[in-house]
């Protein structure tokens, strides 16, 4: 099986994807968030889907949604918050205190 190519985190635009509408017929439509990212989320463990460790940039709203969905997998992800110039400031493991 050919492994997919990973895309580097975009430090200018959030890479979160959102569904269009709460209900619709047909396949779900998604659009990419256009907000400025505040953090980069890194996978610590390879994904069971493709066997790769990826990363993506997220705005505050998408980061909050990510934490609420994946909080129980705290050892699988590391969050690095971006500084003013888009550089990583610190690494934070997702945990129940955040």
N, C-alpha and C positions, 0 to 999 in steps of 0.2 A: 504494500500500500504506500502510495506517495504521500509524504507529509506536507501539510499546507505551509505556505510561507507566512511567517509572522510579520505583523506591521508594528513598527516602533511607536511608542507613545507620542502623541501629538501635544506639544507643550503650548500650542496656541488655541486649540479647540478641544472641547470635551469629546471623548470617544464613546460616551454612553448612547445607547439607542433606545428610543421610546416608541411605544405602540400608538397608533392613531386611533382615537376614540375608544370607548369602553365596550362597544358591541358593533360588530360588522359581519356581513356575510362574505364568504370567500377567504382566501389566505390573509393572515394578519399583515398589515402594512406597518413599516417602521421608518422612522426618520432619525437622523443623527443629531444629537444635541448641539446647539451652537454656542453655548456658554464657554467662558474661559475656565480652564481646569485649575483646581487647587491642589490636586494630589495625583500620584501615580500608584496604582495598585499592582503588585507583583504576585504571581503565583509562586509559592514555595515548593509545591509538589506538582509534578506533571499532571496535566488534565487526563482523566480516564478516556475522554473522547478521542484525543489525537496524540497523547503521549508527550506533549510539549509544555514548557513553562512560558506563559505569556505575560504581558503587562499592558495596561491601558491607562490613559489619563481620564480623570473624572472631575466635573464641577462639584460644588458643594451639594447641590440637590441630588445629583446622581450618586455621589459618594454616600450620602445618607441612605438612599434607597439600596445601594450595594450592601452597606453594613446591616440594614434590617433584614435583608434576604440571606446573607452568608455569615451572620454572627456566629452560628453554631460551628462553623468550620474555621475558627480563628487561627489554628496552626497552619492552615493552607495558604494564607495571604499575608503580605506585608504592605503597609501603606506608607508612602514617602510623601510628605507635604511639600509643595512647591513654594519657593521663596518669591520675592518680588520680581526677579528677573527670570523666573521659570526654572530655577535650579533647586534640586532637592535639599530640604533643610534637615529632616530627621526621619528616621524609620520608626514606625509604630505598628506593633502587632495588633490586629483586631482582637479586642477582648470585651468582656461583658461590662467593664467599667466605663467604656466610651459611649 
